[in-house]
Structures are given as structure tokens and as C-alpha cells.
């Protein structure tokens, strides 16, 4: 796993890369773009995973 994402109660999509040194700027830009796209696609829907990971719980707080 190189990272994860979550949705906060207000709907904001947040993400974190665990090993930023192993990921280049192009990959970070692509992840940011996809997070924005996901946010637009999800809209007002709230996503709560059935089996939450520690990283997802931390990001969603």
C-alpha cells in the first residue's frame, strides 16, 4: 500500500501517500486530479467503508 483516501463528514475527499519519496511529482499530481474527480462524482453522497482501516479513520476525522 502506498497510501489511502477517505471522505470527511462534510464530504471532503482527503488522501495521504505513506511513502512520498517513492512517488514522483507526476504521480502526486495525478492522485490530486483523481481525488478532485472523485469528489465531483460522489457529490453529496457520503461513503463509509464497512471495514475501516486505521489510515481511513485518521483521515476521515
N, C-alpha and C positions, 0 to 999 in steps of 0.2 A: 504494500500500500504506500502510495506516495503522498496521500492527503485525503481530505474528505470535505463534505459540504453539509449544510444544514439550513433550515428555514427558521427564523426567529418568529416569535408570536405576532409581531407586526407585519410579517410577510417577507421581510428582507432575506435574501439569499446570501449566505456567508460561506466562505471556504478558507481552507488553510492547506498549504503544502508543508509536509513534515521535513522534507529534505530539499530546501530551496537551492542549495549548491548543486544538486544533481539535476536540476531543471533549468533550462535556459530561459532567456527573456522572451523568446518567441512562444515557448510553451506557456509561460505565465500570462502573456497577452491573450493567447488562445483560450486559456481557462477563464480569464476575466470576461472575455466576449461570450463564452458559453454560459457563464453564470448570469450575465445580463439577459441572454436569450431565454434561459430557463425561467428567470423572474417574469419576463413578459408572457411566456407560455402558461405559467402557473396562475398568474393573475391573483385573484382574491382567494383562491383555493389554498388551504393550509395542509401541509404534508407532515404527518407524524409517523415515523418508522415504527413498525411493530416491535422490532428488536433493536433498541438504540445502542450505539457504540459510545464509549467514553468521549471520543472526539466530537461526535454529533451532539451529545448532551452539553458539552462545554461550549460549542459554537452556538447552539440554539439558545443559550441562557441570556 
